[in-house]
């Protein structure tokens, strides 16, 4: 059975998140519990990458999965440390590597959907249906190829964020590219430029329609889904579990 290896980055405070507008029920801790609950243990393994003081973070109580300390300090450095760590691992070529940021929320059944996407010969996959592709002027003339898997539709898209999945053989092939587009001088990763570079060199990127995850930024939530309702549902599941 194909395995999904998730590597999710956490930190005590991210300068990239300052000023972002969030849904009322959002918290990174809720995203964390949602990821664990929706990750089927027969398909998924999670490694939490902690950039900062884990004793001051909710990951201090993590007992189910490995927590790895990384020294970053900036988004770009933490991402470079992440890909360097993954590059040293010994996975099979077909293992799916899912690099994830800590403010993403997932719908139930996302692991099966991700596996379906790779049955379409995708090089890269995001479960985040980017709202910007529907409303920004630079995408007015942009066209997509549409595919269908067992459970949903997929579209080609030129770019995504630094949350995405690929097979380990693809990760190794493009390891230097993943590092190159993290700008240590500015502290930010140029994820848009990275995926345009891959796109222009013949590598495709698919996103699910509708989204099976979303970046929890109010301006760019995956469309057509009531994410606040799902956050409240997740909170209720967690509260009932703790009773």
N, C-alpha and C positions, 0 to 999 in steps of 0.2 A: 504494500500500500504506500502511495506517495505521501511523504511527510512534509508538513509545513513548519519551518523553524522561524519563530518570530523573535526579533530583536527590537525592543522598545526602549527609547531613550527617555529618561526622567532627569529632572534637576530640581534644585530648591527654588530657583527663580530664573525665569527666562526674560531677557530684555525684549525679545520678539513678541512677547504676549502682552506687554504693557500697553494699555489703551484699547485692546480688542474688546468688542462688545460680545457678551455671551448670553445664552439662554438662561432664564431664571434658575433652572434646576441643574445647570452645568457645574461640575467640579472634575478635576483631574482624577480624584479618587474614585468617583463614580465611573469614569471611563475605564479605569484600572479594573474595577470589579466587573464591569460589563465585558471587558476583554477576557477575563478569566472564566466567567460564566459561559460565554458563547464559544469558547475554544474547546472543541471536542478533543478529549485527551488521547483518543486513538489516532487522531490526525495531526495534532498540534503540540509543539513544545514551545515554551516561552522562556526567553532570557531577558531579564530586566537590566538595563545599563544605567547606572546611577552616576551622574556627573554632579558631585557635591557631597554634602554630609548626609549620609543615609540615616543617621540617628535623629535628624530633624525632618524626616520625610516618612510618609506612611509605608514606604517599602521596608522600613525597619521591622515590620511585623510579617513580612512575606515568608511563608514556610513551604510553599508548594513548588516554587521554581527558583532557579539560581539568580542571584543578584550580583552583578559584576560592577566593581568600582572603576570608573574611568575619570581621568583628569582632563577636563576640557576648558571650561570657563567661557567659551563662546560656542555658538551654534555650529560654526564651521569646524572648529577643533573637535568638538564632541562627535560630529558626524565622521570626521576622518578617523578618530579613534575607534568608532563603531565599525567602519568598513575594514580597518586593519585587523580588528579582533575577529571579524567574520572570516576574513581571508586566511586566517591561520587554522580555521576549523577543518575537520576532515569529514565532509559530507559527500554523499553520492552526487553525481552530476545532475540527477533529476530531482534532488531535494529542492523544495520551493523555499526561498529566503524572502521573508517579509520584514522589511525595515519600516518601523512605525514610530510616529511621534506621540507624545503622551496626551494630546488633546483631541484624539479621534474616538468616535463612538461607533459601534458596530451593531447591525441588525442580526437577529438570530439567523443561523444557517449560513453565515458568511463563509466558513471554511469550505463547504461543498460548492458554493458559488465560485470561489477562487479556483478550486480544482477544475471546474467546468471551463473557466476562462482559458486555462492552459491546454485544454483539449482543442482550442482553435488555433494552435500554433502561434500564440502570443509570445513576444520577447519580454515585454513588461506589462504588468497589470496594476491598476488602481481600482479599488472598490468605491472610490470617491467620485461621484458624478459632478464635475466642476460646474458650478453655476455661471462662472465667468464666460464659459464657452457659449452660453446662450444669450448673453446680454452686452458684452463689451464690443465696441465698434470694430476692433481689429479682427473679430471672428465672423463678421457679417457674410463674407464671401468664402469662408472656410467650409469645406465639405468633408464628410466622414463616410467611411465604409461601415455598414451595419452588418453585424453577425448575430446569430442566434445559437444559444446553447440549450440544454434541456430545460432550464428554469428562467432564463432572462435574455434580454438583448445586450449587445456589446457594441460600442462605437470606437473607431480609431480616434485618437486625440494626440496633438503634437506635444503637449507638456503636462506635467503634474507636479505635485509637491515632493518633499523628501520622505513621503510615505508611499511605498510601492513594493511590488513583489516581482521576483524573477527566479529562474532556476539557477542553481549554484554554478552550473557551467557558464551561464551568461554573466553572472556576477564576476567570476574569475576572468572571463574574457575582457570585461569592461572595468576591472578593478581600478586601473590608473585613471579612467575617465571619472569614476565616482569620486576619487580623491581630488582630481584636478579642479573640479568645479566647486570645491569648497574653498572659499577665499579667506585665507588666514589673516590677511591684512585688514579686511573689513569685518571679519568675524561672522560673515553670512555665507550660506551656501547659495550658489546660483543654479537652483534646481530647474528653473525655466530654461536657462541657456543650455544646461546639461542635456535635457530631453530634446531640445531642438537640434543639438549636435547629433544625438543618437538617431533622431528622426531623419535628418539629412544624410545620414550614413546608412540608411536602409533598415533600421530597427524599429519595429512597431510598438505601440503602447495602446492598450485597450482599457476602457472604463465601462463598468456595468451600468445598464439603464433598467430600472432606477438604481440609485446608489445603494450599496450595502454597507457603506460607512459614510461618515462625513467629518470634515474638519469642523470643530466647534467654534467657528467664527460666524457670527450672525449674518454678516454681509454675504458670505459665500457658502451657506449650507447647501448640501445636496437637495435639489428641488423635489417637489411633489410628495414630500414626506413630513409628517408632523413630528419633528425630532423632540420637541418639548414633551409631547405625550409619551414618547419612548423613554425619555429621561425619567419622567415621573414613574412610569411602569418599572423601570430598573431600580429606582429608589425603593419602591414598594416591595419588590422581590428581595432586595437586600435587607430591609427592615424586618420582613417576615422571617427571613433566614436567621437573623440574630436573636429572635424571640425565644 
